[in-house]
Amino acid sequence: MAQRRPSALIGGCILMLHAFYGRRYHMKNRRSQPARVVLIDVGNTSTTIGVRIGAKVRRVTDLATVGTRGGSAREALDAVGADEEVAGVVYASVVPECDSFWLKHIHSRFGINPLVVDSRLNLGVRIVYPNASSLGADRLANVCGAVRKYGAPVIVCDFGTAATFDVVTRDKRFVGGVIAPGLGLMTDYMADRTSQLPRIALAGGRCDRVFGKSTVEAMQIGVRTGSRGMVREILAGLRTYSGLRRARICATGGHAVWLKTNLAMKITIDPDLTLFGLAAIHELNSGTG
């Protein structure tokens, strides 16, 4: 039987040691990395996927809520870090018909059941609401995130498909809110309910003109002026509630910047407030916060 040369034996041992310590280093390094928490916000128009890594929250991707297929969902979930450790998933949805689709893909991708946001969780606020179970998961996440980030009292606005205004008092009681049509609903409703008015896009920037020179321009001014007046009146009314006169106003949602541009009011814009709230909910309900 041929004997192996010492050099070959030494080389084999070195390779084995490299493999052994390489695996140990990889495992140790992986454990030293902050665990990831996947954040999923299913809204009426769009679905946002985010991730919390340590103390940082970032948006990963946005998908259309209606028409999202399995392949797109898997790609979106993979984008949070296919090879990274996932410590949990937080799921908030205002579209119940999408829940089974997303819950199936979450479990298939990560092998865990998500923390589903509802009013029974610890949100860092006391809900003073006759039927708390009717509160939308996005509103709960926004309130939790706003109080965690900015303190109380606070008025939390979300300018999306619908416009919501939620109130948290100085002693961290979520006492209620206002729900109104969002900008998209205003423009879509006019187009859907009339035979000649077109579907329009909202013009950016400020506009001092009080009437339009075309149908589209007249509609844009109408929506701009109407929404501005609506938001101003709602916020003015909320400020009359005890302890809210100097409350911070923070806003999120797709039309938040557009509205702030047209309002002479101090408003803190926070595009990822809902994701931040989902991350805070995970901390509050997993013993890490």
GIFENGI-V728496 format. One line per field, one symbol per residue. burial: + if it has 9 or more other C-alpha atoms within 8 Angstrom, else -. A space follows every 10 residues. Layout:
burial=???
This chain:
burial=--------+- ---------- ---------+ ----++++++ ++++-+++++ +++---++++ ---++--+-- --++-+++-+ -----+-+++ +++++---+- -++-+++-+- ---++-+++- -++++-++-- -+--++++++ ++++++++-- -+++++++++ ++++++++++ -+++++---- +++-++++-+ +--------+ ---------- -+---+++++ +-++--++-- -+-+---++- --++--++++ +++-++-+++ ++----+-+- -+++++++++ +++++----
